[in-house]
Each structure stands twice: as structure tokens, then as C-alpha cells.
Amino acid sequence: MVEHSSQEGPGAAPGETPATVDQVAADQEADPAAEAARLRAAAAAGKPGAYRAYAELLTGRGRLDEALPWWARAADAGDADASRTLAICHKDRGEFAEAERWYRTAADRDGGCAFGLARLLQEAGDAAGAEKWYERGAALGSVECKTNGAVMLAARGAWDTALERLAEASAEGDETAARARRVIQDMLRDLARWREALARAEAEGDPEEAYEALRELLDPDRRAMFERYPRMVAEAEALYAGAAAVGSAKALVDQALFIARDPSRWDEARALVERAHGLGYDGAAYVLGVWAEENGELRTAEEWYRTADEADGGHIWACFNLGVLCVRQRRLDEAERWLRATGVDEKSRDPFGEGEERIVTALESIAAIRADPERMPPAEWAERLPGLRARAEEGGPDDWYAYADALMRLYRLPEAAEWYRKAGTPRALLALGRMLYEGGGANGVRMVPYYEPAAAEGDAGAAYDIGRIHDEAGDRRTAQIWFRRAADLGHGRAAWWLGWTSEERGGDPQHAERWYVRAARSGLVPPAFLAGRSMVRRGACAEAEPLLRIACEGDHEEAPYWLAQALRGLGRTEEAQRWLRIAAETYPDLLRRYGDMARLAIPDPR
């Protein structure tokens, strides 16, 4: 969406630079320790502006833990920018309720806080709340609020009001508003043109012309338009419904594709594509196959792909998808036949064709699997299967799960899915979700309900997987919530992710260090190094030493240098020299591998 993003990082509100910042920087250069002591004394005495000045000094030194109470005092004293800074810090830490609380303390009187609150609510899916606070911020003089509020109005189709407000914001010098206004005007002109072209085809009663009139809607370059302006999804749906009414079966499929963007209308979308198939449109079967595969319906997907290939006299991508489905189930001879039915092979491929490269890669994967017995169904599980089947037929959920697990190990995925579903326990549903998503090509977000029961019972791995799915889907906020749950349950990689994002995105090394320490407790080497390095940098050499030794034992290439620095800080110079020599031996390898980036990580130990 063409709009202003959140103002990241503690400090000034949009368009504002605190007068104290430059002065603090200059004073720190003169005598950092004396200036810190002076500002602390002034803040402790409650002198005007001192809370904020001392908080800014601590924040600038990466000591956010110590800074937050002083930012809070400044906010309680009426400093709106301090409220906003607190909100941003808590938001970056994933503490969204606390962030909202601090934004609300000043949003009624400060445009920057109104903007931050609106963005926070918008990211949480509260469109009505976001619009309300953009409106309030605009009334307080925030041009950013005026622009973002106008874009939200456009997103739901209030075009005239949106354009009027964007014109006002543009006149106030907001280039973001000017760009958004141009984009919306172009979009509305295109919409009028599509409507006119469709009306001509309707008048002539020509189904093919009706479909062709809307071809531009399928241009990949327009995908972002539909994501940014959901009203355009409804407009596209209506246009394709008009083309379908003229008699275009292809238009039914594209209408369904737009409807399917709303998960609550999934059955409606599928029914339209099935109707198009019934009307003789061959491409409908392929779409139904893709949808079934994304939903984890493997048998149904295979049936529709076969139908698409038969109806079309050779549907290249139906053949490809069938080949991949068979590879996943270790039906390798069948997989190779489907892939070669595409007409593409290792010799005839176009080296610049991305699609053909995918086919050849799939063929190469078949050869690699055949050459590696470890990647084939294990014979011992095949021998155990009859006994497990007998127990499953007489037993209950645990026996059903055991049989499903054996089927999964033998790559009999459709059968395994049936027995996992029959078992229905949190453990079985989690195994089903992982099998379909990680090994079956299903859509991750659609598989989340299979992970949730196990996560609700305290399974840290399930919570982490949900976070990873949302992270890969681009939903950073939801990912952060789930990674936090997983980390609280003891998942090391989740804690590592939280530490990394806190340091890299939020500029909060203290918060990051705590997460790195928690991650290191699970035995992970990289966060042990990151925690140890952070401690050395702040002078906590005794705390750093055991973590850096863990990293060295794990062969982390940068750890010897930082362990040497920790030992040097503890006055153990002979030990430090030994580790510096190790660091010096590996440093040329670091330079070759990372170039100048290695010099940024550590000075030359030699």
C-alpha cells in the first residue's frame, strides 16, 4: 500500500527532532561519564527536560532497560514523544498490549502517537480502530495520518473522499500522498476502461471477447494492487461475474480465484470452478488440482491433475505437479513418466526457462533419491506394517497414530493422512500438518489449524512451527507472537529469532542478549556466541566466558577472538594470547569467505 510505514526506532515523532539530542551527543564527546552523572542527577531531581535527556543518553548507548523507566517518567510528566518512544520499544519487543497502552496515553493530543496507534491497530487487523485514530491524528495536524487514513478509505472503495484527502496532504508537501493519489487515479481509469470493454462484449453477446476484455486483470504486475486495495478484488469479481454471465466458462474460474482470497468463501469459489469444468473448460480441472494440493487433499489433487491432462491432451503443469506428487510418495518410475510427458528433459531444456528448469530439477531429484537408500522407504517399516494395521483395526487413537506414522515413513502419504485424521489427537494432527506442509506441498497458513491443538497443550515445536509459517507468509506480527510462545516453552530457535529481530530491527541489544542466553541454554552455538559477544561489549566478561567457550567448542569461527577479549578483560592474559593465536590462524579463512565484512565483525587478530 502506498502509505507511510511505522516510525521505527525510539526518538522523535514524525517530522520532529528533539533539540536535546545534538546537545547530548556533543556533551558525551566532551566527557561521557561526567555528562551521564550530571544528567542522572538532574533527572533524579526532577528538573524540566532531564527525564528525557537522560533517557535519550541511555538509549543511544544501547542501555534500553535503564532508559525505559526514565522514558516512563517523561511520559507521565506529559511528554508525548516519550510515550511514543515507549510504545515503539515495547512493540519491537513484541509486547503489543503495552505498546498500545503507551500510545493511548498521548494519542488524543499528539499526531505522532495517533499515527503509531493507528498503525498498531491496522497491523492487528482492527481496520475500524485504525481509521478512527488516523482521523484523530489528521485533526491534530499529522499529514502522515491524513495520508494513511485516505489510503484506508480507498482500500474499501471510498474513492472520492480518499482522493480529496490525498490532494490536501499532497498540498501540504507529502510526496507519499501525491504518489498514492496518482496510483488511485490510474487504477480508477483502468477500472472504467475495463467496464466499458466488458459492456461492449455484453452488447455483442460474445463470451470470448468478454473474457479478453478483462485479461489485464490477470497481469502479475497488478497483484500488488489487489493486496493494497481490497475493494479492487470485489470490482474484479464483479467484472468476471459479468463476463461469465455472457457465457465465458474461463471467466467463472477467474471470478473464483478472486473469491478464494476470502477463506470464508472457499466453498463458493470451488463450486464456481467445478461449474466451469462441467461447462467444458479444461483449465478448471488444473485449478481444482492446485487447490486440493494446497489444502492437503492429496488423492483429490491427483485425480484433478489426471483429469486436466486427459482433457487437455497433455497439460504440461498438470504433468509436472503429478510428477512431484509421485516423487513425494516415492513412486519414482511413475514420477519420471509424468515429468517426461511434459516434453522437457535434460537435453532439450531451455537454459533460460525458469519453468523448464523446475522440471529438470525434479528429474535430477529422482536420480538422487534412487542413488541414496536412506531416502527410500525403509524395509523394516514395510515388515512391521501388517502387524500395525491389525492393531489399528482393533484399537483406538494411539494405534491409529502408530499405523499412520508407519505409513508416513513408507511415503504412503494419502493413507497416512486418513489415519492421522482418524486418530484426531493433537499429536496426530500435528504430524499430519507437518507431513502435508513440509513434505506434501500444502499451503502453510491453511495447515496451521493442525498445529494449534498441540501448541495449546504446550508443545514448543508446534508453536515454533506456527511462527515460522507466519514468518514465511510475511506476517511478522503473528510470527512474533508465536515465537514468543515457543520461546517461553523453551524452544531455542524461537528465542534466537526473537533475539535477532530485537537486535537487528529494534536496536535493542539488552533485550536481544536475554533471548540469546535462553537460546544458548538449548545447546545452540550461534546464539551462545551472540550472547557472549554482547556481554564482552558491555564489559561483563565473567558472564561471557562460559558462553563463548560453548561457541568455541561448537567451532564458531569468530568465537576465539571474543573469548580472548573476555579473558583479557578478566586479567588472564596468557589464556587470552592462546585464543588470539587460534583466532589469527582462522582469520584468513574469514577474509576469503566474507571479504571486508569479516573486518567489520572483528579486527585482524594478527
N, C-alpha and C positions, 0 to 999 in steps of 0.2 A: 504494500500500500504506500502510495506517495504521501508520506506524513513524517512528522518529527518523531524520532525514537526517544526512548527514555534517556534522561540526562544521567549518564553513568559516572560513578566516582564521587566521593564526598567533596563538597566545596560549594561553589556559588550556584545560585539558581540560574535558569536560562537568561542569558544576556547580562549577568551580573558578575563582577569581580570584586571580592571583598578588599577593602582598602588595606586591611591588616596584613594580607598575605605577603606583599612585597616587603613591607617593613620587617615582618618576622624573618623572612629569608635573609635580609641584609643584616639583621641583628645576630642571627645564627652564625653567619660568616665571621662576624667580629669576635664573638666568644660564645659558642653554643651552650656550654654548661652554665655560664653565668646568666645568659638570657633565659634559659629554661627555668633556672631557680627564681629569677625575677618574675617571670610570668606565672609560675606556680604560686608564688607568694601573693601576687596581685589577685589571682583567681580565688585563692583561699580566703582573701579578704573581701571578695565580692565586688571588686572595683568594676565600673562600667566597661564592657567590652573585653574584660580579661578572661571570662569563661571561654569565649570563642577563640581568642588569640592563643590561649594555652592549648585548647583542643586542636586547633589547626597545626600548631607546632608538633604535637604528639602524632597527629595523623600523618603529617609529612615525613615523620621518622619511622613510619610503619608500626607505630605502637597504638593500634586502634583500640585494644582492650582498655588501656589507660585513658584514651581520648573520649570514649563513649560517655562516661559519667559527666565529663565537663561539657560535652555537646548537649547532654540532657539538661544540665543546669542552665545553659544558654537558652535552650528551647523553653524551659519553664519560665525563664525571665522574659519571654516574648519574642525571641529571635526566630523568625520564620525560616531563615536559611538553615539554622541549626536543626530545626525539626525535619527539614528536607534531607539534610545530611544524615541524620539518624535513620530516617526511613530508607535511604539508599543503602546504608551499611547493613541494615537488617535484611533488606531484600536480597542483597548479594550473598548474605549468609543463609538464605533460604528460609528466613523467619518472617513469613509473609504477613501473619497476623500482627506482629509487632511493627512491621513496616507500615501497614495500613493505619495502625493506631497513631504513629508519629505524623504521617501525612495529614491525618484528620485534625490534629491539634492546631494546624495553621491553614488548612485548605480553604477555609471560609474567608480568609483575609489575604492570602498570598497566592499569586498566579502560579509560581513555581511548584508549590505544594499541591495545588489543584491539578496541575498538569501531571505530577508524579502519581497522585491518587487515581486519576482517570486512567493512566497507562496501566497501573497495577490492576485495576478492576477489569480493564479491557483484556489484559493477558489472562485473567482468571475466568473470562467468558461472561462477565457481567456487563453486557452492552448498555443496558439502561443506566446503570450506575456510572459508567464511563461517560456517556453523553451528558449526564447531569453535571459532572464535575468539569468537563470541558466547557460547558456552557458557563459555569460559575467562574472558571479561570479566565474565559474570554471577557466576562463582565469586569474582571479585576485588571484587565489590560494585557493579558498574556496572548500574544499573537500566535504562539505555538498551540495554545488551547483552541483558539479560533480555527486554525488550520486543521488540526486533528479532528475537532468536532464536526467541521464541514465534511471532511472525508468520511466520517462515520455516517453522516446523513446521506451522502452519495452512495455509500455501500448498501444502504437499504432502499435506495431509489428516490430519495427526496432531492432530485437533481437541481431544481430551480433555487431552492434555499441554499443548497450546498455551493452552487456557483456564485451566488450573491455574496456569501460569506468569504469564499476564497478570493473574490475580487477585492473585498475590503482588506483581507490580510495581505494580499499582494500589494495593494496600495500603501500599506504600512511597511513595505520593504521585505516581506517574507518571500524569498525565491522558491521555497518549498511549496507555498500556496500557489504561486504562479505556475509552477510545473504541474501540480495536481489539477489546476483549472484547465490547462491545455489538454492534459490526458483525458479528462472527463468530456470536454467539448468534442475531441476527436472520437471518443467512444460513442457519444450520442449521435454524431453524424453517421458513423458506421451503422449504428442501430437503425437509423431512419432509412439508410440505403438498403439494408437487408430486408426491412419491412416492405419497401417499395418493390424490390425484386421478387419477393415472395408473392405480393399481391398480383403482379403481372402473370406469374406462373399459375396462380389460383384462377385468374380470369380465363386463362387458356386451358385450364384443366390438365396441365402437363406435369405428371409426377416427377419425371427426371429433371425437368427444368426447376421444379420447386426445390428438389434436393440440391442441385447445383447452385442455386441462388444463395445457399447458406454454407457453402464449402469453406469460406474464410473463417467461420466459427471454429473449425477444427484445426486451424493453423497452430502448431506448437507454440509459436511466439505469443499467442493470446491466452495461454494457460494462466499466466500471472494475473491477467485481467479478471478472470473468474474467481481467483483466490482473493483478490483485493476488493472486489466489488461483487458481493454475493447476489445483489439484485440482478446482475447480468446473467447469472445462472438461470434465474426464473425467466428472464427475457429469452434466453436461448432455448429453454424448454418449450416456451410458448411458440416460438418460431418453428421448431421442429414438429410440434404438435400440428401446426398449420400445414406443414409440408406432408405429414403423414395423412392428414385428412384429405389431401388431394389424391392420395393413393401410393405414396412412397413408403415401401417397407423399410428401406435403408434409414429413412428419417425416424422411424419408430425406434431403431437401435440407438441412434444418437440422442433422441429425446430421453431414452432410458439412461444413457451414460450421464446426462446431467441430473436426472432424478436420483441416481445412485449416489450422488455426492452427499445426500441426506440419509444416514443409516436407517432412520425410521421409515424410509420409503423403499427399502430394499426389495420387498416382495412385489411392490408395484412396478419397479424397474425390471425385475426378472420377467414378470408377466408380459411386459411390452416386447422384450426381446424374443420370448417364446412365440408371441403372436407374429413377429416379423419372420421367424423361422417357418411358422405354419403358412405364411403367405409366400414362401419360396425364396427368401433372401438367404443365400448360403453363408454369408458372413456372420449371421446371427449365431450359428452353432459355435463358431470360434469364440465369440464374446462370452457365450454361456460357459464354455470350457474354461476360459480365463477366470471368470468369476467363481466357478466351482473350485478351481485350484486355490484361489486366494482365500476362500472360505474353508479350506481343508477338506473338501469333499472329493477325494481322490478318484473313486470309482466314477462318479458323475462327470468329473473333468475328463477322464479318459474317454468316456462314451461320447461326449460332445465333440472332443477333438477328432475322434474317428468319424463322426458324422460330418464334421466340417470338411475333412479331407475327401471323403467319399462324394459329398455333394458338389464340391468344387473341382473335382477331377485332379486333386493334388494341391492342397493348401500348404504352402511352404512352412508357415509358422505353426500350423496345427501339427505338422510332421515333426518340427523341431521340439515343440512342447511335449509331444508324445515321447520322443526320444529321451528327453530329460527326465520325464516321469519314470520311464523304464530304467534309466541309469540309477535313479534313486532307489529303485526296488531291486537292483542288481539283475534285471532281465536284460543282460548285456547284448545278446545276439539280436533280440527284438529291438533294443535301443539303436543298435547300429543300422538295422534295416530302415527304421524311421528317419534317422538322420541322413542316410544316403539317399532316401527318397526325396530329400529337398533338392537334389541335383547339385549340391555343393560338396566338394571333398578337398583333401589336402592339396591336390594338384590344380584344381580348377578355380579355386577361390580367388576373389578379388582382394589383393592385399590392403586395399584402402576401404573395403566394405566392412563396416562395423558388424552388420548382421551376419555376413558370411564368416567373419572371424569367430563369432559366437558358436556357429555350427562346427567349425573345425576344432575349436577348443573342446567342445563336447565330445567329438570323436577321439581327440587325444586323451581325454579323461577316461574313456572306456579302455584304451590301451594301457593306461597307467594302473587302473583297477585290476585288469587281468594279470598284470605283472606283479601285483602285490597281494599275496594270500591273506594278509592281515585285513584287507579291505573287502574281502569276500565273506559270505555268510559262514559262520563258524560251524564246523561239523558237529562239535559236541552239543550245540544247542539244537541242531536238527535231530540228534539222537534222543534228546530229552523231551522233545515236543509232544510225542504221543501220550506220555505219562502226564504231562502238564495239561493237555487237552482233556484227558479223562477226569482229572481232578477239577478242572474248571466246569465241566458239565454237571458235576455233582455238588460243587462247592458254592462259595459266596464271593464277596468282593475281593478278598485277598488272593483267592485262587484265580479269579478273572484277571486281576492285575498281573499275577505271575505269568499267566499264559500270554497276555498282551505283551509283556516285556520280552518274552522269548520270541514272539512273532516279530517284534520290532528289531531285535538283534539279528534276525534272519532276513530283514529288509522286506517283510511281508506287511507293508505299511497299511494298506486299506483294511486288512483283517485286524491288525493291531489296533487301529483306530476304533473299530467296532467294539472290541473287548475293553479297551480303556474307557470308552463311553459307558459301557455296561457296568463296569466297576463303579464309576462315578465318584470315587473318593477324591479328596484334594490331591493326594499323591498321584492317583491315576490321571486326573485331569491335567496336572502339571506335566506329567510325562507325555500326555497327548499333545498339549500345546507346544512343548519343546520339539517333539517329533515332527509336527506339521510345519512349524515355523523354521526351525534350524535345519531340518532335513527334508522338508516337503514342499517348500516354496509358497507357503501360505502367507497372507498379509499379517504382519506382526501385531498391529493395533487390533485387528479382528480376533487375534488369538489371546489377547490379554485376559478375557473372562476365564480362560482355562487356568491361568496363573494365579488369579486373585484368591481362590479358596485356600491354596497353600500359603500364600503370603499372609492371609488373615489369621492363619494358625501359627504364624511366627517363622515361616521358612525364609531365611535371609536370602537364599539363592533365588527364590521366586520373586521376592521384592526387587532384587537387583536386576533380574531379567526384565521386569516390567519397566524399570527405569531405563534400561538400555534400549528397549523397544521404542519408548517415547523419545529418547535422545536421538536415535536414528531417524525417527519421523520428524525431527525438528522442533518438538515440543519441549523446550528447555525447562520451563517451569514445572511441568508434571514430572519430568525426569528427575529434577532436583528433589521433589517431594519424595519420590520412591527411593532414590539413592539414599536419602536421609533415613528413611525407614530401614532400609537394608543395613546401613552402617550402624544404626542403633541396635540392630540384631546381631552385629558382629561381623558383617561382611567386609573383608579387607579392601577389595577393589572398589566397592561403593565409597568407602572412606577416602581412598586415594582419589577418586573422581571429585569428591567434594573438596578435598584439599587443593587439587589442581585448579578447579574452577574458581575457588576463593582467591587463590594467589594470582592467577593469570587474568581473570575477569574482574575481580573485585579489588585487587591491590591490597589484600588483607593477609599479610604473612603470618600474623599470630594465629588467626583462625585456621589458616591452612596448615600450620605446623601441628596443631592439635589433631587434625584429621590424619595427617601423615603418620603421627605417632600411633594412632589407633589402627591404621592400615598396616603399619610395621609389625604390630602385635600378631597379625595373622600370618606372618612369615614372608611378606612381600619385600623384596630387596629394594626396588626403586623408591618407594615412599620412606623406607628406613634411611636411605641416602638423603632424600629431600628434607626429612625432619632433622637429621644430623647437621646438614649444611646450614639450615636455618638457625639452629642453635649456636653454631660456631659464629655465625654472622652477628648474633646478638650477645656473644660473649659467654654463653652457657656451655663451656667446653666440657665440663664433667658430665652433663646430661647428654651431650652429643657423642661422647666416646663410644658407649656400647652400641648405639645405633649405627655409627659409621663402621664399627668392627663387623656388624652384621652385613653391611653393604660390601665391605671388603671381602668377607668370606663368600659372598654371592658374586664375586668377580665384577663388581661395578667399577667401571674404568675410572671414574672421577673420584671415587671414594678415598683412595690412598692420599691424595693431596689434602683433602679436607680433614682426614684423620690426623695427618701430620700437623695441620694448623691447630686442631683441638689439643693434641699432645703438647705442642709448643706453648699454647695458652695455659696449660697446666704445669709448665716448667719442666717437662720431661723431654729435654732437647735431644738426647741420644735416640730415644724411640722415634721422635719426630723425624730425625735425619734418615732413619731406616725407611720410613714410609715415604719420605720425599724422594729417596732414590728409586723406590718402586714406581712412584708417580712419574719420575723423569724417564724411566725406561719405557713406559707406555704412552708417553706424551706424543712422540712422533706418529704413532698409530692414530691417536685422536686427531692430529692435524691432517693426516691423509684422509681420514674419514669425514671430518666435519669442516675442514678448512678454517677460515677465520672465526667461525662460530665457536671452535674449541678455545680460542684465545679469550672470547667473551666469557666462557664458562669458568676457566681457571687460568691464572698466569702461568707462564712457562716455568715448571718446577726446576728446570736445569739451571 
